[in-house]
Amino acid sequence: MRKYRSLAAAFAVASLCLAPADASADFSLLGSFGLSNPPGGATGTDIAVDRAGNVYALRGTWIQKYDPMGVLITTFGGPATFPEPGPYPEPPSDVAVDGSGDVYVAHPPTNRVIKFAPDGTVLARLGRNGGDGTAGNGPGEFDHPTNVALDAQGNLFVRDQPAFRLEAPDTPSPRIQKLSPAGVQLASVEELQAGELAVTATGDLVQRQFSYWTQIVRRDAATLAVVDRFTLPRSSPEPPPRSYELDSCCGVAVVGDTLWVGRDSGHQVEQYALDGRLLYACGTVEPPGFEYRAGAIAAGPRNTLYTVQDDLVQVMGDGPTPCDSQRPRIGRAGLSKTRFRASSWRTLRRIYVYYTLSEQATVSARLLQRRSGRLVRGICRRPSRSNRGRRACARPPRTRARLSGLPGYPQPNGYPLVRGLWRSAPPPGRYFLILIATDRSGKRSDAVVLRLRLLR
């Protein structure tokens, strides 16, 4: 079995014996382990964690069970349990674990959810006619189920996405069902753009919803009616080039009373309050640096968070984050334009700065005006006839301005610079815009210098 990083015994104690902590506490990387290759080979697509800290990794048609130390215990499932009919094979898409350790796996092509015992024994096949593989739209029936989640009482939430069929052009709408442990439908709601599912401590359902920008929707535990929704910040300042290229968000999990979101494109994990307030964000914007590999995420015992991407599982828990142990970094910084006419105040109001951050921080901006000069005996002096032939240099700035409090997250249109930088139209000339990020622990980033020119 290939290992990316060995786990020490202290990690097992930390991951299982963490005292309940404030939900907004910092998270740190406790450890990681590599996943072994199942028969036929596959990459990790989803994970679930039981109360004992055992990890169930869904890899192709196989489910692998690992103990908290990352040791493979058993492998079950396979092509015999999850046949892939048709010319386009489709493996299981989601896995969840209930309080007793039973495992639920959604298999879209056979229109059923299969329930396993902790040792891998098949306990039930949920779906139409006892899970015979046919699609259905009645209570407790599924048509291409894609996502599953469980609450503390063992109620099962299933989201299905009916596939278009030529023989049945009137394809039913996608929906989310809530089923009791006995398989009785408790609630159902049509949902066209649902994605990953998670359940809060009070039983409310949290779903990722596809739209032009990714939204998080919270639904009532009893009726599945929408209680609240909020839009995730964009993972990059630039909008996608095409409308179908959605802002990347690969997983949601509820840990304590907060929501965690994993983004694959930015290698970031983000912590939100259930009302949509961003509490913390950590990851990388440009290598090198610490990366949270967040292809899929799952909540673990004692307020731990598990992430998986490809063959690597990482575990995070309470403590100082790796982001807090290093200085913040500013990446992909730039201006909407670099040349403006100083006489047009309306034009100056359209100057925007863009940047990305390795973590949440406050960015201060200083505007320095560059003055030309001549290098005389190591000193940059004002140009004159006597030093006309000397090498050109930049003299110390003549004017300064400072702008603080820029949010530590990319915005769709960047940040306007006029607010706080200039009270009136500045004089023409060449300017330097210096950005410095300060994180919540007081560490400061290296300065990023942007050039700006104001014409007459």
Secondary structure as GFF3:
##gff-version 3
##sequence-region A 1 456
A	DSSP	alpha_helix	9	16	.	.	.	ID=ss1
A	DSSP	beta_strand	27	34	.	.	.	ID=ss2
A	DSSP	beta_strand	44	49	.	.	.	ID=ss3
A	DSSP	beta_strand	55	59	.	.	.	ID=ss4
A	DSSP	beta_strand	62	66	.	.	.	ID=ss5
A	DSSP	beta_strand	72	77	.	.	.	ID=ss6
A	DSSP	beta_strand	94	97	.	.	.	ID=ss7
A	DSSP	beta_strand	103	107	.	.	.	ID=ss8
A	DSSP	three_ten_helix	108	110	.	.	.	ID=ss9
A	DSSP	beta_strand	112	116	.	.	.	ID=ss10
A	DSSP	beta_strand	122	127	.	.	.	ID=ss11
A	DSSP	beta_strand	145	150	.	.	.	ID=ss12
A	DSSP	beta_strand	156	160	.	.	.	ID=ss13
A	DSSP	beta_strand	175	179	.	.	.	ID=ss14
A	DSSP	beta_strand	185	190	.	.	.	ID=ss15
A	DSSP	beta_strand	194	199	.	.	.	ID=ss16
A	DSSP	beta_strand	205	209	.	.	.	ID=ss17
A	DSSP	beta_strand	215	219	.	.	.	ID=ss18
A	DSSP	beta_strand	226	231	.	.	.	ID=ss19
A	DSSP	beta_strand	251	255	.	.	.	ID=ss20
A	DSSP	beta_strand	258	263	.	.	.	ID=ss21
A	DSSP	beta_strand	268	273	.	.	.	ID=ss22
A	DSSP	beta_strand	278	283	.	.	.	ID=ss23
A	DSSP	beta_strand	296	300	.	.	.	ID=ss24
A	DSSP	beta_strand	304	309	.	.	.	ID=ss25
A	DSSP	beta_strand	312	318	.	.	.	ID=ss26
A	DSSP	beta_strand	330	335	.	.	.	ID=ss27
A	DSSP	beta_strand	339	341	.	.	.	ID=ss28
A	DSSP	alpha_helix	345	348	.	.	.	ID=ss29
A	DSSP	beta_strand	352	357	.	.	.	ID=ss30
A	DSSP	beta_strand	362	376	.	.	.	ID=ss31
A	DSSP	beta_strand	379	381	.	.	.	ID=ss32
A	DSSP	three_ten_helix	385	387	.	.	.	ID=ss33
A	DSSP	beta_strand	392	395	.	.	.	ID=ss34
A	DSSP	beta_strand	400	406	.	.	.	ID=ss35
A	DSSP	beta_strand	415	416	.	.	.	ID=ss36
A	DSSP	alpha_helix	418	421	.	.	.	ID=ss37
A	DSSP	beta_strand	429	438	.	.	.	ID=ss38
A	DSSP	beta_strand	448	455	.	.	.	ID=ss39
###
